[in-house]
Every structure is written in C-alpha cells, then in structure tokens.
C-alpha cells in the first residue's frame, strides 16, 4: 500500500450527469443504471468521493462508502462529505465481509492496479448475490483509444500526471509523481 499522491488529491468536485464531457457522460450512464436500486454502495478507488458525493446530491438514497489507497484523498473525502464512510484500503484486500454490498462502483480504477484479476475477484467477493457491479475502465493501451491518439500526436501521456497507470509489460507502476 505504498502509493501516495504527493498532493495530487482529486475527486472533491460534483459530477453532473448533464455535463457535456466524459465525466458527465459516465455519471449519466451510472445514474441510468442505478434506477430503483438502494442499499449499501461502495466505490473502490473512490479518491475523495466525487461520484459518491454526486449521487448523494442527486438524491440517491444509498448508504455510500468509499475506499482508496491514497490517505490524502480519503482525508479530503472525510472533510467534504460526512455522509460517506471512507476507508483507506488496497483494492486487492478489501476489509469487508463477503456479499455485503448491493452496488459496487469501479470508475477509472482498474487500470491503476498491479493485479486486475485479483482486484476483480476481491470485488466480486464482497458483492451480494443479486448485486450490481458498475465499471468504467479506460482502454488506455488500445492503439485506437483517445489516450493513444493524444500520445502519438503530442508525445504526452495524459494519465501519468493524475496518478499513474500500471504498465503490465514492464511490471512497474508508471507514475510521474515519484
């Protein structure tokens, strides 16, 4: 659990599902998927909880929980939204009982972990039998993705400054913040 953001905490802002940008589009799809759902919700890799906070502000009645490996992000989440229960934890080893969440969110998280299969297995362990898993995973390594195109055109990896991306071919975390 050695990842620290070195002051690059993100996730304190509201994400509007009506905004005409990628975060707004992801939030709109999430809101449409959550129709008539309730219960315990956990976002794995929540940072300071922008998706959770947005769901609360939009009137969803979930018991919201967030977990992230970055202590600074969790501290900011605690300060800005008391209605969310935050825990510092590694997504490979979540401190929750089996089948205890009705909804699990993975938003821009899986591409940052060393062992995605272990993280998914751990996610499925804590999801209730009739629960919903909602994931958004950027296809950064795909040569046809916007990320790859931007990198080819401008020679700049847009993900590195915001927290790094695990590179499976080198088995190292690529993190410009180190």
Secondary structure in CASP SS format (residue, H / E / C, confidence):
PFRMAT SS
TARGET T0000
AUTHOR 0000-0000-0000
METHOD secondary structure of the structure
MODEL  1
X C 1.00
X C 1.00
X C 1.00
X C 1.00
X C 1.00
X C 1.00
X C 1.00
X C 1.00
X C 1.00
X C 1.00
X C 1.00
X C 1.00
X C 1.00
X C 1.00
X C 1.00
X C 1.00
X C 1.00
X C 1.00
X C 1.00
X C 1.00
X C 1.00
X H 1.00
X H 1.00
X H 1.00
X H 1.00
X H 1.00
X H 1.00
X H 1.00
X H 1.00
X H 1.00
X H 1.00
X H 1.00
X H 1.00
X C 1.00
X C 1.00
X C 1.00
X C 1.00
X C 1.00
X C 1.00
X E 1.00
X E 1.00
X E 1.00
X E 1.00
X E 1.00
X C 1.00
X C 1.00
X C 1.00
X C 1.00
X C 1.00
X H 1.00
X H 1.00
X H 1.00
X H 1.00
X H 1.00
X H 1.00
X H 1.00
X H 1.00
X C 1.00
X C 1.00
X C 1.00
X C 1.00
X C 1.00
X E 1.00
X E 1.00
X E 1.00
X E 1.00
X E 1.00
X E 1.00
X C 1.00
X C 1.00
X H 1.00
X H 1.00
X H 1.00
X H 1.00
X H 1.00
X H 1.00
X H 1.00
X H 1.00
X H 1.00
X H 1.00
X C 1.00
X C 1.00
X C 1.00
X C 1.00
X E 1.00
X E 1.00
X E 1.00
X E 1.00
X C 1.00
X C 1.00
X C 1.00
X C 1.00
X C 1.00
X C 1.00
X C 1.00
X C 1.00
X C 1.00
X C 1.00
X C 1.00
X C 1.00
X E 1.00
X E 1.00
X E 1.00
X E 1.00
X E 1.00
X E 1.00
X E 1.00
X C 1.00
X C 1.00
X H 1.00
X H 1.00
X H 1.00
X C 1.00
X C 1.00
X C 1.00
X H 1.00
X H 1.00
X H 1.00
X H 1.00
X H 1.00
X H 1.00
X H 1.00
X H 1.00
X H 1.00
X H 1.00
X H 1.00
X E 1.00
X E 1.00
X E 1.00
X E 1.00
X E 1.00
X E 1.00
X E 1.00
X E 1.00
X E 1.00
X E 1.00
X C 1.00
X C 1.00
X C 1.00
X C 1.00
X C 1.00
X C 1.00
X C 1.00
X C 1.00
X C 1.00
X H 1.00
X H 1.00
X H 1.00
X H 1.00
X H 1.00
X H 1.00
X H 1.00
X H 1.00
X H 1.00
X C 1.00
X C 1.00
X C 1.00
X C 1.00
X C 1.00
X H 1.00
X H 1.00
X H 1.00
X C 1.00
X C 1.00
X E 1.00
X E 1.00
X E 1.00
X C 1.00
X C 1.00
X C 1.00
X C 1.00
X E 1.00
X E 1.00
X E 1.00
X C 1.00
X C 1.00
X C 1.00
X C 1.00
END
